[in-house]
Amino acid sequence: MKRRGESVPEDPHFLEKFFLETLVHQDIVTYTHGLRRKVQNVIHARVEVLGKTYELVESFGTNHGALAELQGNSEAYNFEYFVDS
């Protein structure tokens, strides 16, 4: 059935294509919302672990030997750009 004065769409598969495109779009939107929620949960869990770890070790003294080793290693691995070939 159609309203009076309306023409039939030229493409007989118009509704099929419309629904497929709409459903695929909704699937992508739903997937990305779920993925975002999972990433937020992982980040939240990591932040909790880091916070608890900091609370455990904040009263420890500074290990100057380890600090010097880290600073020495960071100098050895400076960024080098890649030459375009």
Number of C-alpha atoms within 10 A of each C-alpha: 3 7 6 6 6 7 8 8 9 7 8 9 9 10 11 10 12 11 11 11 12 12 12 12 12 12 12 12 12 12 12 12 12 12 12 12 12 12 12 12 12 12 12 12 12 12 12 12 12 12 11 11 11 11 10 10 9 9 8 7 7 9 8 9 8 10 11 11 10 12 10 11 11 11 9 9 8 8 8 6 6 6 5 4 3
